[in-house]
Amino acid sequence: MRILFAGTPSFAVPSLKALHAAGYDVVAVLTQPDKPQGRKGIVTPSPVKETALSLGIPVLQPARLKEEANCLPPADLMVTCAYGQILTQEILDLFPLGVWNVHASLLPAYRGAAPIARAILDGCEKTGVTIMKTERGLDTGDMLLQCETPISPRDTCGTLTERLAALGAELIVKALPMVGRAPLVPQGEGFVCKKVAREQVDFSRPAAEVSALIRGLSPAPCAFGVIGGLTLNFYFAEVCAGEGGMSAGTVLSDTKTLVVQCGSGAVRISDLQPAGGKRMSDTAFLNGRKLRKGDVFEPLSRPV
């Protein structure tokens, strides 16, 4: 079976490696063009491109795939995994065995962008990976295989992405021998989730929601707070007991842990980064800052 693989971020790397290790003939890899990264704007290849080159697989990087469909190498089947471009019907029709997508949610829930972050933000207890046949609609194709995994209170978007990437790799290798043999399951009614953006924490919300926001946006695009004129990026927060009568956003401790009162309950923010500084634990931050019990994080004053 000749496969054309399309993917871009690190989430897609395990699937590419798994297909190659399983002995499939990956004729080429499609990925997004190299882009400037970081403050210095250094042009950097995608994780999938780097992996493909290390495996000796040819790489194609069309800026607009729909305009270069006639340049694609012949293949029996196409596997997509967070590629980042819409596939036209002309492209879908090129592959006799179809186009199959590795999607990081339990479809039909969380179609579209940022399904992993949204599952955490919404307080879901589980999520998973779906192998689906790609059609013109946005993640609406019939499903071939699905597997779920629990979402732990310790999960961030980063840790959950790693776990789902590994699960997706296992599932796509298991799914390909089923193509054309196993029945497909139509999706029911679902919904499309929007992209996530950097967001200031509203500590007037319940502690469980504050924790979910911080974990769902970690490590990027990140939730943040402002206190004493200092902006702090937050990467992990766990729910803990609050203090009665304290206003939301009030710092409840100033020694070894950064505990902040919420609308109900409190959160310990144990992983953070001062603006312009290094990412560190709350203990390391408090050792070098004069943050006192009773100090208050600024409330939301404008849309972020």
N, C-alpha and C positions, 0 to 999 in steps of 0.2 A: 504493500500500500504506500503510495507516494503522497506525502503530506506537505502542505504549505502552512506554516505557522505564523500567526500574527499576534504580536504582543509588544508591550513597551516597558512597564514598570517592573520593579522587583517581584511583585506578586505573580507575574507570569513566568519568571525564571524556573521555578521548580517544575512546572508543566513541560516546558521545553526540554529540560534535562531529563525528565522521566520518559518522554517520548523517544528521545535519542537513546537512552539507556535500554529501552525496551526493544530496540532494533528497528524502529520505524524509519523509513527513508524520508527524512525531512529535507525536501529539495531546496528550500530557501526559507528565510525568515523575513517577514515584513515588520517594520517598526517605525516609530516616528523619527523625523529628522533630528540630528544632534541639536541641542539647545544650550544657550548660555545658562550657567548655574552659579549660585553664590553671589557674594558682593562684588567679586572681580569679574563676573560675567564670563567665566571660562567656558567655552563651547565643549559640551560633554556628551558622549554617546549614552544611549539608554542602557539600563541593566541588561535588557534582552539582547541588544546588539553586542555588548561585550561578551555575553555568554555564547551567542551564536558563533562569533569569531573564534572563541577559545575551542569550540567544538568542530571548527572547520566547515561551518555551514554558511553558504552565501547569504548576504544581507541586502535587502532592498529597502529604500527609505523615501518613497514618494511623498511629496508634500500634500498632494491631492490624489489619493488612490483612484478615485472615480475617473480621473482624466488619463490614467495610465494602466487601465485594466488590461489592455492588449499586450502589455509588457510582462505580465505575470507568467511564470513557468507553468507548464502543465502539471496537474496533480489530481489524484483521485478525490481528495478530501482536503478541506481547510479547517484548521483549529484556530479559534480566536480566544484571546485571554487578555482583557484590558488593553486592547489595541489602541483605541482612541480616535478611530475614524469610522464614519458610517459606511456600510457596504451597500452598494446599489444592487438592484435586481440583476443587472448585467454581470456583476461579479459573482453573485450567488449562483447564477446559472452556469458558471465555468466548471463546477466541481460535480462530477457524476454521483458521488456519495454524499454530497451536501456540505454545508458549513456548520460546525459545531462549536458552541461557545461555553467556556468555563466561567460561570457567573457566581459571585460570592454572596448569595442569599438563598433563602428557601422560597423560590418563586412560587406563586406570583407576587409575593411581597417584596418590596424594595427593588423594583426595576430601576434602571437608570444609574445615575452617578452616586457615589459614596454609600453603597449599601452597608458596608461594614461599620462605618462611623454612625450611620443613622440607627442601626440596630442597637448600639450601645446608648446613644442619646435617648432613644425611646424606652429604655429600660427593659429590653427584651431578655428573656431567660435563655434563648437559644437562637442560633442562626445556622448557616451551613453553606453548601455548594450545590449548584444545579448544573448538570450538563444538558444543554438545550439545543435544538436545531434552530439556527438563525434564519429569520425571515425579515421582511421589510419593517415590521413594527419594532418598537423599542423593547427588547427582551420579552417578547410575547410568544415566541415559538414553542412548539411542543417539547415536552421534557423527556429525556431518555433515562436519566439517572439522577438521584438526589441523595445527599447524606447530611445529617445534622450534627452539630456540636454545641455543647452548653456555653453560655457566656458567664464567666466568673466575675465577681465583684473586683477581682484583681486584674481583669483584662483591660488593656487600653486598645485603641484602634491599632496601634503598632503590634502588640502581641497577638491580637486576634487575626490581624492580616497575615502574620507569619504562619499561624496554625491553619488558616483557611487556604493559604497558598499550597501548603503541604498536602492538605486534604484534596484540593483540586487536582494536584498532580497524580495522586493515587486514583482519583475518580476518572480522569480522562483516559488513562491507560486501561482501566477496567471497562470503560464505555465503548472504546473504538471497536473491539470485537463484536459488540452487540449491534452495531450500525447495520440496518437492513434486516436484522433478525428479531430484535426485541420490539414489542409494541411501544409506541410513543404515547405519552399522557398529555392531553391538552391542558393548558393552564385555565384556571378559573379567573374570576375578577380580581384584579390586583391594583397596585398603585405605583407611581413613579416617585422616587425620592430625589430631592434637590441636592445640589452640591453643598458642602459645608464651607463655612468661612470663619476666619478668626473672630473671636467673640469675647467681650468682657463678661466676667462672671457677675451674675445678679445674686448676691448672697441672701436676698429676701426669699428666694425659692427654697423648698425643702432640701435637706442635706443630700438625700438620695439623688435628686435632680442635679444638684451642683456637682456631685461626684461623677455622675454620668456625663455631664457636659465636659468636665475636665478630661476624663478618660477617653471620651469619644473624639475629642479634638487633638489627642496626643498620639504621636509627637508633632503633627502638623495638621491643620494650620495653627492650632494652639489656642487655648483659652488663657485669659490674663486678668490681672487685677491691678489697681493703682492704690498705693498707700504712701502718704507723706511725699507725694510727688514722684515716687519711684514706681515704675512699671515692672511687674513680675509676671513672667510666663509660667504657667502651671502645667505639669506633666502627669501628676498622679495625685488623687485625693481619695481618702476612705472615710466612710461615715463613722462618726463617734458621738458621744453624748455632749449635749450643749449645756448651757447654764440659763436657768430661768431669769427673766427680767433683762437679759442682755440684748442690745439691738443687733440686727442682722449686719454682718460685716465686721463685728468687733473681734479683735484678737483676744483669745482666752488664755494664752500662755506665751511666755517669752523666754523660756529656758532652752529646752532641748527639742521641742516640737512646735510646729506652727498650726495651731488649732483656731478655726474661725467659726463664729456663730452664724448659723443660717436661719431662715424663716422658721424652721423646725429642725431641731438637732444641730449638729455641727460637723465640720469636716476637718481632718488633718491633711494638710497639703505637704506631702513628704518629698516631693521632687519638683524643683522649680529652677528658674533662671532669671536673675536680675537683668534688666535691659543693659546691653553692652557687656555683660559678664558671662561667666561660665555656668553651665547647668550643674546643680549641686543638690544635696539633701537639705531638708529644712534645718537640721541641726547645724550643718556647716554654715548655712546662711545666717542663722541666729547668732552664731559665735562671732560673726564679723559685722553685725548690724545692730543698731540701737532701736530695735523694735520692742515696744513695751506692751504689756497687757493693758487692754483698754483702748489701744490705737484702733482706728476704724478704716476699713477699705472704702474708697470712694464709691458711691452708688452710681448706677448708670445715669449719665447726664445727656447722652446723645446716641443716635444710632451708630453702630460700629460697622 
